[in-house]
Amino acid sequence: MSYKSKFKVWRGDADGGDLNDYTVDVNEGEVLLDVIHRLQATQAPDLAVRWNCKAGKCGSCSAEVNGKPSLLCMTRMNTFVPEETVTVTPMRTFPIIRDLVTDVSFNYEKARQIPAFSPPKGVAPGDYRMKQLDVERSQEFRKCIECFLCQDVCHVVRDHDDNKKAFSGPRFLIRAAELSMHPLDSNPDRAEFARDEQGIGLCNITKCCTEVCPEHIKITDNAIIPMKERVVDKKYDPLVWLGSKIGIHHD
C-alpha cells in the first residue's frame, strides 16, 4: 500500500532558511530516510542530508522530526497517520552547514580533550585481565554510535550556546564514566576532570538525553549520576579525603 504524505523540510544554510512544503509518496514498511531519498530523487536533487548505513548503527542521519531529535533511518513512517504533516529540521544545537546537515565538530573537539585510557605500568596488553562483572559495568556505554542526539537535546548547550566551552555534554560524560569504572585505568583524576573540565555540575539530570538515545543507554542513571556521586565523594566526603592522603583509593 502506498499513499501521499505531506512534509515540511528545512532548506537553507548558515545565512538562513525556511521550511519548504512537499508531498511525497510513501510505501508500506518505509522509514523516513527512504522518503527523504525519494524527495531527493523526484523533487529536490540538491537537498543535503547526511547518512551512511541506514541501519541505525552509524549515527549519521541525525535530525529533528516534529521537533524531536531522531535518526531518520530509525523513524518508521507507520508511526505517523497518513494525514499528518511531518516536519524535518536539522539538529538545533549545532551550526547549520546546509539543509539537514549540521557541523558537529564541537563533539570531536570535546572527545579530544578526554585523557586516554591509561593501563597500569608494566602490564603488557596481552596480560590485561578483567572480571565479567567489571566488564558489564561499563559495557553498556560502548554501544554509543555517536549520533549526538543526546548532545542535541541537552538543554545546557541547546539553549545556552555560551556553555559549550565549559560543558562536554552527555555523550562525553558517559565516556568519562566508562573510563572511571574501568578497573585497569590508572588515571585517578576522572572525577576531577568531569567536574573541572567537563562541567558535570551544569547537568541537572532531566534525563532528556536518555529519552532520545537510539541504543537505549541509561545515560543519566548509569553514568552521569554515579559520576556526580564520585565527584561529591571526592570533594566533600572526609573519609574519602583522608583515604586519598594515606593512599587508600575510593572506588
N, C-alpha and C positions, 0 to 999 in steps of 0.2 A: 504494500500500500504506500502510495506517495501522496503528498499534499504540498500546498504552497504555504509558506510561513513568512511573517514579516520580521525584519531585523533592523536594528539601528546600530550601525558600526561607526566607531570614531575614526575619522580621517583627518590627518594633519601632520604637523611636525613640531619642532621646538618653538616655532614662531606662532603657533596657534592652530586651531582646527575646530571641527564641529561633528555632530552626529549626522550621518547620511542614512537615508531610508532605502531599504532594499527588500524585494520579495524574491525568495529563493526556494527552489524545490527541495523537499526533504523526503528521504526514503526511510522505510521502516528499518530500525536497527542502527541508524547512524548516530554519530556523535557530532558535537558542534564543530570540531575541526573539519569533518567531512563537508559540512555546509560552507564553512569559510573557504575551503578549497574549490568548491563548486562556484562560489561567488567570484573567486579569482578567475576561474576558467570561463565564466559566462558574462560577467558584467564589470568586474573591477580588476583587470590584469595587473595593475600597479599597486594593489593592496599589499602592504608589508605586514607579514606575520612570521614570527619565529617558531619553528617546530623541527623535530628530528625523528623520534622513534614512533610516535603515535601509539604508544603502549603504556603511557603513564610511568615511564622509567627514566627519561632523560631530563624532565623538568623544564623543557624549552618553551612550551606553548602556554606559559602562564599569562593570564589576562584577567579581566573582571567581567563577570557575567551577571547582569542585573545587579551590579554593584558589589558582588561577592567575589573575592579572589579565587580563581578556579583554573584548573588545567582544561584547555579546550578539548583535548583528546579523551578526557575522562568525564566530560559533561554530556550525558546522554540526552538526545532530543526528546525521548519519551517522558522526560521529567517536566516538559512544558506542554500545555494544551495547544492544539493547532492554531487557535485564535489569538494566542499570546504573542506580543511583540517582544522579542529577545534583544536586549541591549548588550553589546560587546564593546568594551573600552580597554585601554592599556592599563597596566598597573599604575596606580596613582602615586605611589611613594617614590618612584624613580623617574629621572628625566626622560622625556619622550624623544626618541630618535625619529620615528615616522610611523604613523598609523598605530598598529598594535605592538610595535617593537619599542622597548624601553632600554635605557642604558643602566645595566645592573652592576657596573664596575665597582660601585660602593661596596658590594658584598665581597668582591675579591680583595679589595683593599683591607677590609676587616679580617679576612681569612689570613692574609699575610702577617698580620700583627700578632697572631696567636703563637706563643712559643711551641716549638715542635715537640713531639713525643721524645722523652729523654730516658732511655733504658739505663739500668744500673751499670756502673762502670765495671769492666772486667767480665761481663756476661756476654758471650757470643750470641748472635741471633738464633742459632740452632739450639741454644740452651734455654731459651725463654720457656717458662712453664707457668700455666695459669689454671686455677681450679675452674670447673664449669660454672660454679656459682658466680665467680668474678667475671667470667665471660658474659653471662646473662645480664649482669647489672647494667652494662653499657651497650650491649649488642643492639638493643632497640634503636639507639641513636645512629647506628651505622646504616640504617635503612634510608636515611635522608637522601633525596635525589636532587637537592639544591634547586628546587623550583622557585624558591624565595617568596612563596605565598605567605609564609609566616612573617617574613620581613615586611611584605607589602601591607598586611593587615595590622601590624603592630602600630598602635596609635602614638607611641612615643616618638617614632620617626615619621609616621604618616601625616600627623597633624602638626609636627614641630620640626621643621627641616633643620633648625639650628641644633637639634640634639644629635644629629648624625655624627658629629665629631666625637662626642663623648659616649655614644651608645652603640654597641655592636649588633644588637638585635637577637631575637630568639634562636636563629639558626646557629650563631656562633657561641651563644651561651650554652647550647647543648654540646657543642664541641669541647668547650672548657670543662663541662661536667663529665663528659665521656673520658677525657684525659685524667681528670681528678679521681675518677673511680677506678682507673686502670692500676692494678697492683704493681706493675712493672715500670710505671712512670715515676722517675726520681725527682721531678720538678716539684718542690714543696710549696710553690707560690701560686698555684692555680686560683685559689680563693681570693688572694690579694689582687691578682690580675683581673679577675672578674669584677672585683669591687672598684679598683683604681683605674683600670684601662678600658674595661668593657661596659662600665656603667650599670651593673646589675641592679643597683639601688633605684634606678629610674623605672624598673619594671614593677607594676602594681598588680601582676598576676590576674589579669582579666580572663585569661585562657582563650582569647580570640585566636592566638597562633595555633593552639591545639585543634580548634574547630575547623581550620581550613587545611590542615596537613593531609595530603592525599595518601601518605603512608601510615596515618593514624598513630603517629608518635605522640605520646603523652608528654609534650614538651614542658608544660608548666609543672605538672605533678611529679614527674620522674626526673627532671633535670634542673629547672630553674629554682623550684622551692628547695630541694636538697642543697643546691649550691648556695642559695641565700642563707640556709641554716649553717653551712660551713663558714660563711663569711662572718655571721654573727658570733658563732662559737669562737672563732679565731680571734676576733677583735674584743669581745666582751666577756667571755667565759673565763673567770680567774684560774680555774683548774687547767684549762687548755693553755692559757698563757704561761702558767707555772711549768706545765709539761714541756712546752717549747723551750724553756730556759734550761731544763735539765736533760733535754734530749729525748723526751717522750713525744711521739708524733700522734696527733689525733686523726682518726680515720672516720 
